Amino acid sequence: MIINKEILQIGNPILRKIATEISDIDNPQIQTLIDDLILITKKNYGVGIAAPQIGKSCRLMIIASYPNIRYPDAPLMQPMAMINPRIINHSEEVVEAMEGCLSVKQKRGRVTRYRDITVEYLTRNGDYQRKEYNNFVARIIQHELDHLNGILFVDHVQDELINSEV
Ligand code: ZN
């Protein structure tokens, strides 16, 4: 699939940059970028993606949880854009689980994440939100927010990475 080529892979320096804040959410280019990211997430059966993964180093990410083979208990949600997200609070409790990434093909590894987080962000309409997320969705958010700070899940993996067909 051609669209796969749009996703940058580990080793690309853009994935290691600190992405810049977005100040012009109304800009049609930003709105198009959001639509593109949602489409790419769907086509690749992803549960999330961050703008730097397609070479746009800005603080925008998509969260798109749905029940799947790896995470059968994941909640089904409409793909949602988070702009300039910040984690402003988190639980003491952490959870370990296997993660993968569209930018690290065919590898998975065990990553520890906060179980609960409170996130501030702007929606694609520019509305301010402050919400708590838990478990799998909190994991996706922490994974995608790492991308905005040049961090990949492999940086957190203590054990060996596991080869994965999917
Ligand atoms: Zn990723």
Boltz pocket constraint, residues with backbone or C-beta under 6 A from the ligand:
constraints:
  - pocket:
      binder: B
      contacts: [[A, 48], [A, 100], [A, 101], [A, 102], [A, 103], [A, 143], [A, 144], [A, 147]]
      max_distance: 6.0
